[in-house]
Amino acid sequence: MDYVSALVPPVVMAVFFIGLVVTIVKSQGGPNKAKEDAAVDLAIGRAESVQQAPRADGA
């Protein structure tokens, strides 16, 4: 019975990991994809504009 108790934790972790991956894959795309893409594009645009803006001290 020691082999059963040694195999249970890795099997349980594998099942949860597979479930996590399946959930992530299923949540990609769909009706909210355009809204999520727009939010990411907006955040990237803001970060780039802040990074490219000249500093007030002239450096």
C-alpha positions as CSV (number, residue, x, y, z in Angstrom):
1,M,0.0,0.0,0.0
2,D,3.0,2.3,0.2
3,Y,3.1,2.6,-3.5
4,V,-0.5,3.9,-3.6
5,S,0.2,6.6,-1.1
6,A,3.4,7.5,-3.0
7,L,1.4,7.8,-6.3
8,V,-1.6,9.7,-5.1
9,P,-0.1,13.2,-4.7
10,P,1.5,13.4,-8.2
11,V,-1.7,12.0,-9.8
12,V,-3.8,14.6,-8.0
13,M,-1.5,17.4,-9.0
14,A,-1.5,16.2,-12.6
15,V,-5.3,16.1,-12.7
16,F,-5.5,19.7,-11.3
17,F,-2.9,20.9,-13.7
18,I,-4.7,19.4,-16.7
19,G,-7.9,21.0,-15.5
20,L,-6.2,24.4,-15.2
21,V,-4.7,24.1,-18.7
22,V,-8.1,23.1,-20.2
23,T,-9.8,26.0,-18.4
24,I,-7.2,28.5,-19.7
25,V,-7.5,27.2,-23.3
26,K,-11.3,27.3,-23.2
27,S,-11.4,30.8,-21.9
28,Q,-9.2,32.1,-24.8
29,G,-11.2,33.8,-27.6
30,G,-14.9,33.9,-27.6
31,P,-17.2,36.9,-27.5
32,N,-15.0,38.9,-25.1
33,K,-11.8,38.5,-27.1
34,A,-12.1,41.8,-28.9
35,K,-12.8,43.7,-25.7
36,E,-9.8,42.0,-24.0
37,D,-7.5,42.8,-27.0
38,A,-8.6,46.4,-27.0
39,A,-7.9,46.7,-23.2
40,V,-4.4,45.2,-23.7
41,D,-3.7,47.5,-26.7
42,L,-4.8,50.5,-24.7
43,A,-2.5,49.6,-21.8
44,I,0.5,49.0,-24.1
45,G,-0.2,52.3,-25.9
46,R,-0.2,54.1,-22.6
47,A,3.0,52.5,-21.4
48,E,4.7,53.3,-24.7
49,S,3.6,56.9,-24.6
50,V,4.9,57.4,-21.1
51,Q,8.1,55.8,-22.0
52,Q,8.6,58.0,-25.1
53,A,7.5,61.3,-23.5
54,P,10.4,63.7,-22.9
55,R,11.3,64.4,-19.3
56,A,10.8,67.8,-17.8
57,D,14.4,68.2,-16.6
58,G,15.7,68.0,-20.2
59,A,17.6,64.7,-19.7
